Amino acid sequence: MNYLNVENISKSYGELELFSNVSFSIHKDQKIAFVAKNGSGKTSILNIISGKDSPDTGQIVVRKGLRLAFLDQEPNLDSKLTIEETIFSSDLPILKIIETYEKALQNPEDTDAYQSAFEAMDRHNAWEFETQFQQILSELKLDDLKAKIGSLSGGQKKRLALAQALISEPDILILDEPTNHLDLEMIEWLEDYFAKTQQTLFMVTHDRYFLERVCNEIIELDHGKLYTYKGNYSYYLEKKEDRIAAEQSEIGKAKQLFKKELDWMRRQPKARTTKSKSRIDDFFEIKKKAHQRRKDHIVQLEINMERLGSKIVEFHNVSKAFKDKIIIKGFDYTFKKGERIGIIGKNGTGKSTFLNMLTQSINPDGGKIVIGETVKFGYYTQGGISAKPNQKVIDVVRDYGDYIPLAKGRQISAQQLLERFLFDRKKQYDFVEKLSGGEQKRLYLCTVLIQNPNFLILDEPTNDLDIVTLNVLESFLLDFPGCLLVVSHDRYFMDKIVDHLFVFKGQGEVSDFPGNYSDYRAYESSQPKRESKIESSDNQESKQQNQANKLSYNEQKEYKNLESKIRSLELDKKALEEQFLNPELSQEKITKLSEELQNIIDKIEEKEMRWFELAEKFE
């Protein structure tokens, strides 16, 4: 079933043309990833499809009555609302039923309103939906439903917007970098969620494992042309390589033919026959094809690295806490030359604090950190680049010098360096604020690397970078001879470049795992289920999740529904008992109320027996 058609859309900003005459369609149950280089207009296309923006030419044709939800990179949420109010602000009818029921629970004295809300929940089978959306909120760690949006961090807002989009059950869900601000556990849960649902997806993401495991089609915008690949990321890589090889072969043949036709053109007399005029027209087509050239510049990052001495960085019994929250406790480690360490852990377990202690922007509470004299840090932070107002791209680099030293005593100009980072001469004189998010990150990465660091620290370096730049960055990092410390939720990236992991488990516990991320997940999966000794704030929730894993999927749903229904029946029972306090009740009314009360008590006992039966599986 066809849901949406994109018909010949174009978009320009001033003289900059992002794309033109782009056409494709989205059908039911497709899970499409849209792939293009930074600055090609990926986010603009998402905005146009979602209705946030309009194309200069062309149109979007949407099936009548289609429900569409859009997860933006920077969600626009009402800061005055709570998390709960934001979720219930959807126009989905079943959410209105649940909202009415939740309000009735808060006012048990109004028995008529409560009874009506309870019956509506039963009539529309809303119990299961309530359980489902509560699970989504729990998986995304949105536990305090009364928290105001204005008090949330950027990551929490992104997770709330994702929850809102999932709960609204749209026909098409449009996602702009959905895995940003999610920890690895959440990303894997989201992959599993999309794998089990028939949700139609159209997304932009740099997460290649997510592409591999979720998407069944990839649309690529490459040098102004669209290419469609009916498969996952591995299939896309294979077929793209075949396509480029075929294109290069065609261009090679065209060049040979062009030389032959050029020689013929030079030998032609001025008088033209009809036949020769036709051949002349063909000549210009051949010339155009022969002069085609892919502009896949390779980012060459052979920056000169300062010499690294024998003493690098040493942690001696280091501890750090913020009030009652322990970040790191009694940590000892001596960094060695050429180490490539990945840092993983849930959000809030202290990864960024660890990096800030390493770079001495904050001090430990106990122990000491010794930095070698020859160590020169290059620190790529999540904050990104801080450009001056109206500063041009070229000026950002020239702040570090007009010439940049390379390996083996060579040097290049600031302009040449930027060209190696895929900024052509015209782009170098653009204002920084006009760059796309990915282009700004690429420029920021450039400014970190040109300072010749020998200890490179990268905090979420893959966010907003296109896949082409990621592949190049990985190639550079594999050859980087200094120490490398990376915090990233990009599992593909981590698997490719790190040798071992610091696993931040919470409550100050940090373990050193000898392997990459996939090795760690395989190890964790092989371990028997056990209650975590850490992350005290999540202990009960973690325990319940481990216990729930012993139940089948249907039993888990039933168990959750029983809890809600028992709670509702208890409120019914309380309301009836309060009616007996009325001294004006007739004997007939007392008898009727007694029968109703006994009926409710019987139901409570029946449901409690089933609840205990399921609960025994927890033991």
MOFENRA-V647442 format. One line per field, one symbol per residue. phi: phi as a letter, one per 40 degrees, with the letter a starting at -180 (. if undefined). psi: psi as a letter, one per 20 degrees, with the letter a starting at -180 (. if undefined). burial: b if it has 9 or more other C-alpha atoms within 8 Angstrom, else e. A space follows every 50 residues. Layout:
# MOFENRA-V647442
phi=???
psi=???
burial=???
This chain:
# MOFENRA-V647442
phi=.ccabbbfcbabbgccccaafcbabbbdgcbbbbbacdgchdcccccccc gcbbccbgabbbdcgccbbbcccbcbbcccccdcccccccccdccccccc ccccccbccccccccccccccccbfcccccccccccccccfbccccccdc cccdcccccccccdccccfccbbbbbfcccgbccccccccdccccccccc bbbbacccccdccbcbabbbbbfgbcbbbciccccdcccccccccccccc cccccccccccccccccccccbcdccccccccdcccccccccaccccccc bcccbccbcccbbbbbfcbaabfccccabfcbabcbdgcbbbbbicdgch cccdcccccgcbbccagabbbccccbcbbccccgcbccdgccdccccccc hcbbcbcggcabcdcccccccgbcdcccbccdccccdcccccccddcccc cfcbbcbbbfccdgccccccccdccccccccccbbbbaccccccdcbbba bcbcbgfgcbbbbciccccccccccccccacccbfdcbdccccccccccc ccccccccccccdccccccccccccccccccccccccccccccccccccc ccccccccccccccccccc
psi=ppgqpoolqqpqocioogrqlpprqprpjqnpppprqpjikghggghghi jhrqqhrarpopppjpppqpoqhnqnqoiirrgghggiiqjpghhhgggg ghhhhimihnhggggggghhgghjligghggghhgghghjlmhniipqhh iqrghhghhghggggghilrgpoppomhipjprhggghghghghhhrkpp qoqpqiohhgggigqjqpppooliqpppomaagggggghgggghggghgg hghhgghggghgggghiprhpprhghhhhgghghgggghhjqpplmqpoo llqppqppahpepppolpqpqodiopgqolppqoqrpjqnpqprqqpjij ghgghhggjkhqqqhraqpppqhipoqooorhhaqnqqpkpqghhghihj qhqpprqkjrqqrhghghhhkkorhghhjqqhiiqrghhhhggggghghi jlqioppooliipiqrhghghggggghhipiaqppppqjohggghhiqhr qoooirkippqopmraghgghhghhiqqpqppirmhhjggggghghghii qrghhggggghggghggghhhggghghhhiioijprhghggghgggghgg gggggghhghghghhhih.
burial=ebbbbbbbbbbbeeeebbbbbbbebbbbebbbbbbbbbbbbbeeebbbbb eebebeebbbeeeeebebbbbeeebeeebebbbeebbbebeeeebbbbbb beebbeebeebeebeebbebbbeeebbbebbebeebbbbbebeeeebbbe ebeebbbbbbbbbbbebbebbbbbbbbbeeebbbebbebebeebbeeebb bbbbbbbbebbbbbbbbbbbbbeeebeebbbbbebbeebeeeeeeeeeee bbbbbebbeebbeeeeeeeeeeeeeebeebeebeebbebbeeeeeeeebe eebbbbebbeebbbbbbbbbbeeeebbbbbbbeeeebebbbbbbbbeebb bebbbbbeeeeeebeebbbebbebbbbbbbbeebeeeeeebbbbebbbeb ebebbbbeeeebbbbebbbbbbbeeeebbbbbeebeebbbbbbbbbbbbb ebbbbbbbbbbbebbbbebbebebebeeeeebbbbbbbbbbbbbbebbbb bbbbbbbbbbbebebbbeebeeeeeeeeeeeeebbeeebeebbeebbbee beeebbbebbbbbbebebbbbbbebbbeebeeeeeeeeebeebeeebeeb bebbeebbeebeebeebee
